[in-house]
Amino acid sequence: MVLESLNPLHYNITSLVPDTMPVATVPILILMCFLFLIWNHEETSSIPGPGYCMGIGPLISHGRFLWMGVGNACNYYNKTYGEFVRVWISGEETFIISK
């Protein structure tokens, strides 16, 4: 009987976790979601151009400039958004002005 009580496999592992753990997890998850929404909030710009979209927009914009070259990428953005466009090159906001 003494050996059976000392055996660690005898205990149920779920009885070692307190019952308040799921209750405490819900507010933490809600707080994390709220902070994630605040972190990804972007103020709408009056200047047209590709959206920020959690940092994906700048990556796509920069990739387009590397892939197509500056001239072709500028022509693409001007046809798509107009003569005054906001894009990202190397992570910095860049304005393309053309007529």
Buried (B, 14 or more C-beta within 10 A) or exposed (E): EEEEEEEEEEEEEEEEEEEEEEEEEEEEEEEEEEEEEEEEEEEEEEEEBBEBEEEEBBEBBBEBBEEEEEEEBBBBBBEEBEEBBBBBBEEEBBEBEEE
